Structure formats: structure tokens, C-alpha cells
Amino acid sequence: MSSTQIRLQQLTGSLASIKDGVTGVSSQGAAAAFNADDLEGILKYYAQALTNLHGAAEFGNQTIGKIAHATNDIVLESQGSGQQIYLDASNKVRLAAAGTDADSMKIESEQGGVDIDALLSVNIEADEAAADAIRLNATAGGIDIDSADVFSIVSAASTGGTPSIIDGGAQLDLEADYAGGGQVRLRGLGSGGQVNITANSTQTAYFTDSLSTFQNVPVAVTDSSAAAESDQGALRVTGGAGIGGDLHVGSSLVVTGSVVEFVNSAAELQFAEDAARIGMHSGVMIVESDAALFLTGAGGASLVSDHATYGVELKATQAGLYLTGSDEIVFATDSTDHGGWQGGVALSKDVDGATFFSNFGTKSILGAINALNVSLAGTQPTLMENKLSADVSESAGSWPVVVAFVEGDNTSLAGWSGLKKNELDVYVNGQLLRSGSSDDYVLNTTTGQIDFKFPILAEDLVVAIERK
């Protein structure tokens, strides 16, 4: 060494403290140890420090504001407690990565959370045509997006394009918490826009500007609100309702409209509880019930046929047919309203029914008519006689004589029971006798003979005439 060269240590004695102040600096060109024998070594060390920051080997030949390292990570680290790292610019701050990996740009907090706060809008944009091009993923907890105003997720993909996906894992809640009335809106905009709802890869509902469709799975309305009017209840439909299958109503069915119409030619209204039905078959209206069938009306009930040929038929194929009326039953052969007797034929009125039962008992109307016919047909007198060929023997104070049928409508003396005195004439040799136990004879319908109270001799002629 020249005798005129002066070592830096001899001037300041501070190189050791400089070395101590930069201990731990690590970069691609960092020296393992620092030994500065002269000013050149010190300047190289400072140059190395600048290169370690911005990444250019020529420490003064780096683009202004650029930090670029080819092989090392770039780490901005605040080690002090409560200290922060600020990226501050009067215009824009841009983080850009040229890598092609799925995580080429990663914002990560190893201990705490990540807070993105902006005075204006926050825009997250991805150009990749993938179903999860932008993905918010909470591997343990949930995702809470809170908006003081409208919160919108818009997919601008065309038909067949890549849609936007919100994956809630076990559960996804969309909530509008606003005291003035929050709204959650799902909108498919544009011509032919749709909102689809899919469960387990099966589309269950989709909505367009002309139709809301629920498909593949049942739709359950579990609210139990009762309905006393058409605008009440758990399900309310302002317009009409079209139902392509069966309709089962668990309680009462109330129709407030003016017409209930069955347009099918074979339509039926069936009551399965007692196998009853109302329907049309081959142009015939059928009302049928396996149980009792009642037609009632507080203002009256009518069965009307407007057919030119066929009227109204009431038929009971297994049991009786009953017509009852608390006042009267009237038959009419014209279309006049027969309230009472006007123009009609009354079957029964007032006490006619009670009188009928008094006269004929439990006979039917036809049975009573038949009995009257027999009674009216039996108006011919019956003649019976006997010309004695020998004297009649006495028996217990009487002389019994049997008379034989000659002509008339009552062939047996046994049928004369209960005849009144004016209904029977008995003659002996032309002499009219008087009936009675203390008079001339007694009619014995049990034995079929006449018991006389005086001897009947040979050659006597006994004649009996029944006139009932």
C-alpha cells in the first residue's frame, strides 16, 4: 500500500456501525459479508441496496416508479405492531401480474381479514370465459355482502355464454335489510330474458316476461291462512287459473261466479265418498249416488226438461220412489206455474193422506184402486138355495141347512161374514125370514150353513140372497 493512502477507518471509525445498520438485507446480489476496504466498496454496497429494491442490475437505469425482480418475490412488510403499508397515489394504483396461473394475483391476510374500502365504486373484472371467472370463496365461514343501497349482480353473457355463479356452499342467503322496506330482485333483462332456479342440477322454475314456470318438482304453499273470499288465503290468484290435471280440495269448495261449466262431452262431477256423480254420457245428464240423494231449495226445487220429445223421468230401480209434500202434490200437463190447484191435477191436499190411511191402511194408491175395483165389480147379488129331500135333524136347538151356490159373485157362504141385515135375505118356501139368535135364523160362516130356529122338513125350499 502507498504511504500516502489513508484508510477510511482511520478517518471515521464508523464502518462497523454501517454494517450493523444493514444487517439482514437479502436480494439477488446481496453479499454474504461486508468488508469495505475503501470508498468504492462502500458505494458498491449502497448500489447493491438500491438494486435489491427496484431489481435492476444497473441501479440507476430503472424505469421511474418501477420495481421488477426476475427471480425473487416482492414483499412489502410492516413488522411494527399496528403499523400499516399504504399504496398512495393522486390518480390510480394498479396491481398487475403477467403470470398465467389461477392465483397469479393473490391478496392474502395470514392472520386477519382483508378490507377493501373505496370512496367510489369497487370494480372486480375478469376476462376469462369460465363459470368461476370471478370467485368469492369462504372455505370455513360465510360471505356477507352488505350494501347501503341497491346491490346488483349482472351477467352480460349472451345465450350459450358463461353465466355468473354465486355458490353459497351449504347455504346462500340474499337479504335486503332496510327499515323502509328491503327488496331482493332477480332480473333477467333483455328480449327473452329469463330467471332460472335450479336445485341439484334440475331446473325447478324459470321466469320470463310472459310466464312463470315451475317444473320437475312439486310446489308447496305451507301457509295455513284461511280464505273466506277470493282475495284471501295462502294462495291468491287475481286472474284465472288453468289446471291440466286433477284438482283435490281438502275442505269446502266455494264458487262465487255465476257459472260452473264442464265443457268435455263426458265430463262428470264425482263425489267419491258415497260414489256419487253428476255428468254427461251420450248426451244424457246423469245424477247418481250410492247413498241418499237430496234436491232441496228454500225457495223450491225444479227438474225441468226443455226437450221436445223427452220429459223428466223419476225412476227407482231397487227400492221405492217417494214423492212428499207438506201441503200438496200436484200433477200438471202444461208449463203454467201451478201454485195450488190452478190448471193442475192434485194428487193430495190437506188431510187427504190421513183419510186415505184411514180407509185403506198401508195399501198403495194402486192397491187401493184395485180393492175398489174388486168391491165395485162385486155388486151382483149372489143366489144360493137348497130344496130339502128329507127332514133336517135338530142339533142343539137348531136345524142347520147347507145352501149351494147358484149364481152371483160370491161363491162361498164363508165370504158373507159381517153382512148387515139389509145385505142378506133368507127365504123358506117364499117366506122372508128375520135373522137373529132369538128370531128365525143365524148365519154360521164358520161351518158354511144357516142355523134355523124351527124344523125344516122334506120338500121345503131354502133360498139365500146376498145383496152387498
PyMOL commands that set and color helices and strands:
alter all, ss='L'
color gray80, all
select helices_A, chain A and resi 8-11+15-21+39-54+272-274+352-360+365-377+413-416+421-423
alter helices_A, ss='H'
color red, helices_A
select strands_A, chain A and resi 195-199+202-207+212-214+268-271+276-281+284-288+328-331+345-349+382-387+399-401+404-407+424-428+431-432+441-444+449-452+461-466
alter strands_A, ss='S'
color yellow, strands_A
deselect
rebuild
show_as cartoon
